Amino acid sequence: MSLNLRHKVLQSFKHLHKTRKSVFEGDGYALSEARKKINEEFKKQKHVADTKAIEELVNYANAVEHELRTTVIQAREVAPGKYRVAIKPDTLKLNNVPYKNWTILVNKTAMEMFLIAYTKSKT
């Protein structure tokens, strides 16, 4: 393995652990399990010698790190039924779809489908 490729592997390993610490901050169990999983996956691929395969694995590790950093959030219950969510600057924020209007549309469509099926079964 070239020195540059070895550096990329170690960087992706370090970035995953840094992201793990940030994402699961304060959650000892999640921190421990994520640490085990990262180490296990890297050890499992330790025997790979093909440069292209190693680069693919590094790209996959970087994609996993990005996914963790941008989509995983922590929510803690502060009172019964009330949660505090830790949204970080890297967290992906999407546009919300108005829940009420969408529910009415879905329910109306489902009701129409039910009525059509019901009327067909009666005839």
C-alpha positions as a Markdown table, in Angstrom:
| # | Residue | x | y | z |
|---|---|---|---|---|
| 1 | Met | 0.0 | 0.0 | 0.0 |
| 2 | Ser | 1.4 | 3.4 | -1.0 |
| 3 | Leu | 2.1 | 5.9 | 1.7 |
| 4 | Asn | -0.6 | 8.3 | 0.3 |
| 5 | Leu | -3.2 | 5.6 | 0.4 |
| 6 | Arg | -2.3 | 4.6 | 3.9 |
| 7 | His | -2.7 | 8.2 | 4.9 |
| 8 | Lys | -6.2 | 8.3 | 3.4 |
| 9 | Val | -7.2 | 5.1 | 5.3 |
| 10 | Leu | -5.9 | 6.5 | 8.6 |
| 11 | Gln | -7.6 | 9.9 | 7.9 |
| 12 | Ser | -11.0 | 8.2 | 7.2 |
| 13 | Phe | -10.6 | 6.1 | 10.4 |
| 14 | Lys | -9.8 | 9.3 | 12.5 |
| 15 | His | -12.7 | 11.3 | 10.9 |
| 16 | Leu | -15.2 | 8.5 | 11.7 |
| 17 | His | -14.1 | 8.4 | 15.3 |
| 18 | Lys | -14.2 | 12.2 | 15.5 |
| 19 | Thr | -17.7 | 12.3 | 14.1 |
| 20 | Arg | -18.8 | 9.4 | 16.4 |
| 21 | Lys | -17.7 | 11.5 | 19.4 |
| 22 | Ser | -19.5 | 14.6 | 18.1 |
| 23 | Val | -22.8 | 12.8 | 17.1 |
| 24 | Phe | -23.2 | 10.6 | 20.1 |
| 25 | Glu | -21.8 | 13.1 | 22.7 |
| 26 | Gly | -23.1 | 12.3 | 26.2 |
| 27 | Asp | -24.4 | 8.8 | 25.2 |
| 28 | Gly | -21.9 | 6.3 | 26.6 |
| 29 | Tyr | -23.6 | 3.3 | 25.2 |
| 30 | Ala | -23.9 | 4.7 | 21.6 |
| 31 | Leu | -20.3 | 5.9 | 21.8 |
| 32 | Ser | -19.1 | 2.5 | 22.8 |
| 33 | Glu | -21.1 | 0.6 | 20.3 |
| 34 | Ala | -20.1 | 2.9 | 17.4 |
| 35 | Arg | -16.4 | 2.6 | 18.4 |
| 36 | Lys | -16.7 | -1.2 | 18.4 |
| 37 | Lys | -18.4 | -1.2 | 15.0 |
| 38 | Ile | -15.9 | 1.2 | 13.4 |
| 39 | Asn | -12.9 | -0.8 | 14.7 |
| 40 | Glu | -14.5 | -4.1 | 13.7 |
| 41 | Glu | -15.2 | -2.9 | 10.1 |
| 42 | Phe | -11.7 | -1.6 | 9.7 |
| 43 | Lys | -10.1 | -4.8 | 11.1 |
| 44 | Lys | -12.4 | -6.9 | 8.8 |
| 45 | Gln | -10.9 | -5.2 | 5.7 |
| 46 | Lys | -7.3 | -5.2 | 7.0 |
| 47 | His | -6.3 | -8.0 | 4.5 |
| 48 | Val | -7.4 | -6.0 | 1.4 |
| 49 | Ala | -4.4 | -5.3 | -0.8 |
| 50 | Asp | -5.9 | -4.1 | -4.1 |
| 51 | Thr | -5.5 | -0.3 | -4.5 |
| 52 | Lys | -8.9 | 0.2 | -6.2 |
| 53 | Ala | -10.7 | -1.9 | -3.5 |
| 54 | Ile | -9.0 | 0.1 | -0.8 |
| 55 | Glu | -10.0 | 3.4 | -2.4 |
| 56 | Glu | -13.6 | 2.2 | -2.7 |
| 57 | Leu | -13.5 | 1.3 | 1.0 |
| 58 | Val | -12.1 | 4.7 | 1.9 |
| 59 | Asn | -14.8 | 6.4 | -0.2 |
| 60 | Tyr | -17.4 | 4.2 | 1.6 |
| 61 | Ala | -16.0 | 5.2 | 5.0 |
| 62 | Asn | -16.1 | 8.9 | 4.0 |
| 63 | Ala | -19.7 | 8.5 | 2.9 |
| 64 | Val | -20.7 | 6.8 | 6.2 |
| 65 | Glu | -18.9 | 9.6 | 8.1 |
| 66 | His | -20.8 | 12.3 | 6.1 |
| 67 | Glu | -24.2 | 10.4 | 6.6 |
| 68 | Leu | -23.6 | 10.3 | 10.4 |
| 69 | Arg | -22.5 | 13.9 | 10.6 |
| 70 | Thr | -25.5 | 15.2 | 8.6 |
| 71 | Thr | -28.4 | 13.0 | 9.4 |
| 72 | Val | -28.1 | 11.6 | 12.9 |
| 73 | Ile | -29.5 | 13.8 | 15.7 |
| 74 | Gln | -29.9 | 13.2 | 19.5 |
| 75 | Ala | -33.2 | 13.7 | 21.3 |
| 76 | Arg | -33.5 | 13.6 | 25.0 |
| 77 | Glu | -36.7 | 13.5 | 27.0 |
| 78 | Val | -36.8 | 16.5 | 29.3 |
| 79 | Ala | -40.3 | 16.0 | 30.5 |
| 80 | Pro | -43.0 | 13.4 | 29.8 |
| 81 | Gly | -43.7 | 13.7 | 26.1 |
| 82 | Lys | -41.3 | 16.7 | 25.6 |
| 83 | Tyr | -37.9 | 16.3 | 23.9 |
| 84 | Arg | -34.8 | 18.4 | 23.5 |
| 85 | Val | -33.1 | 17.8 | 20.1 |
| 86 | Ala | -29.5 | 18.6 | 19.5 |
| 87 | Ile | -29.3 | 19.9 | 16.0 |
| 88 | Lys | -25.7 | 20.7 | 14.9 |
| 89 | Pro | -24.6 | 23.1 | 12.1 |
| 90 | Asp | -23.8 | 20.2 | 9.8 |
| 91 | Thr | -27.3 | 18.6 | 10.3 |
| 92 | Leu | -29.1 | 18.4 | 7.0 |
| 93 | Lys | -32.3 | 20.5 | 7.2 |
| 94 | Leu | -35.0 | 19.9 | 4.6 |
| 95 | Asn | -38.1 | 21.9 | 3.7 |
| 96 | Asn | -41.1 | 20.7 | 5.7 |
| 97 | Val | -44.3 | 19.6 | 4.0 |
| 98 | Pro | -47.4 | 21.0 | 5.7 |
| 99 | Tyr | -48.5 | 18.0 | 7.7 |
| 100 | Lys | -52.2 | 18.9 | 8.0 |
| 101 | Asn | -52.8 | 19.4 | 4.3 |
| 102 | Trp | -50.9 | 16.3 | 3.4 |
| 103 | Thr | -52.8 | 14.2 | 5.9 |
| 104 | Ile | -56.1 | 15.4 | 4.5 |
| 105 | Leu | -55.0 | 14.6 | 1.0 |
| 106 | Val | -53.9 | 11.1 | 2.0 |
| 107 | Asn | -57.0 | 10.4 | 4.0 |
| 108 | Lys | -59.2 | 11.7 | 1.2 |
| 109 | Thr | -57.4 | 9.5 | -1.4 |
| 110 | Ala | -57.6 | 6.5 | 1.0 |
| 111 | Met | -61.3 | 7.1 | 1.6 |
| 112 | Glu | -62.0 | 7.4 | -2.2 |
| 113 | Met | -60.1 | 4.2 | -2.8 |
| 114 | Phe | -62.1 | 2.5 | 0.0 |
| 115 | Leu | -65.4 | 3.8 | -1.4 |
| 116 | Ile | -64.5 | 2.6 | -4.9 |
| 117 | Ala | -63.6 | -0.9 | -3.6 |
| 118 | Tyr | -66.7 | -1.0 | -1.4 |
| 119 | Thr | -69.0 | 0.0 | -4.2 |
| 120 | Lys | -67.5 | -2.6 | -6.5 |
| 121 | Ser | -67.9 | -5.3 | -3.9 |
| 122 | Lys | -71.6 | -4.5 | -3.5 |
| 123 | Thr | -72.4 | -4.8 | -7.2 |
